[in-house]
Amino acid sequence: MASSTPSGCTNPSVAAVPPSSTPARPWVPALGGILIAGLIAATGSWRSAFIIAGAATVLMGIAVWWYVRDNPRQHPGVNDAEAEYLEASHAAEDAEAELGGSKGKRALLPYLRFRSFWAMCFGWLGFNGVFYGLLTWGPLYLAQAKGFDLKTIGWSTFLIFGAGFVGEILGGTIADKWRNSGASANLVMRTLLGISSVVVIGGLIGVTVVADSTTAVILLSVVMFFLRWVGLFWSIPSILGGRTNAGVLGGAMNFSGNIAGFVTPIAVGLIVGATGSYTWALLYFVGSAIIMGASVLTLNYNKRLPV
């Protein structure tokens, strides 16, 4: 790492501004679609493929536990100049928050009276209603509704979630450049996430009416490309709660998203079982995207909540 403060930054408080882009996670299911399909084909058993994938996950967890630190000063790759720069930015952020009415570290309850808090939670719930739906039922949809074999499912999954990987990086890059040009957070986020929601809703409706398999995969790839722009939501807990309360808000947001994460696969299974078709399941995803769209346009991205 660099031996001095980052070049071009004259105000330590700049470091307190959360980045809008987030780690692009869709590459995991994109690559996993090919790897798991290959493991099933190689071992002849989905159980063996899952055991191998699980063991690799445990090893990755051990590596992260060994490498990541709770405090920058504890990491051997951080020098004194970098640690001092971060500490100065934290102090500047805390002082600014106090002037804005923040009372330091708070529990979740005071946030429940703010519209932006609920918009954050429902936006992430709607997002995950679509994302986990496609993640859990997408391969079965391609197999049962489009007649894809195992190999074709693997490559189609790679294409769909690979598009999400590219989309999330591009969405974050556009947001960063636009914000750095002087545009307000509300203009940037509402525009980008509003466009994302409209395209996702339109693309999912399109999938329900097209019969061609290739067109369906292309539409799902477009849906995932724009859906992952909502990965920008991971900057919202630190926007609304600052560094001090980003954890409690991030936990609330992720809790709401995981509600959709466990409800959606069950709901879609019941819908497909009752109707014998994926049409209403895809319309369930459309409903989730509408919730997401209404939420991203309601949220105020410009200021920290006075809690």
VENFEN-V155235 format. One record per helix or strand of 2 or more residues. SS is the DSSP state (H for helix, E for strand). FROM is the first residue (numbers start at 1). TO is the last residue. If there is no record, write none. Layout:
ss=SS from=FROM to=TO
ss=SS from=FROM to=TO
This chain:
ss=H from=12 to=16
ss=H from=27 to=43
ss=H from=46 to=67
ss=H from=72 to=74
ss=H from=80 to=99
ss=H from=109 to=113
ss=H from=115 to=144
ss=H from=150 to=180
ss=H from=185 to=209
ss=H from=213 to=275
ss=H from=279 to=298
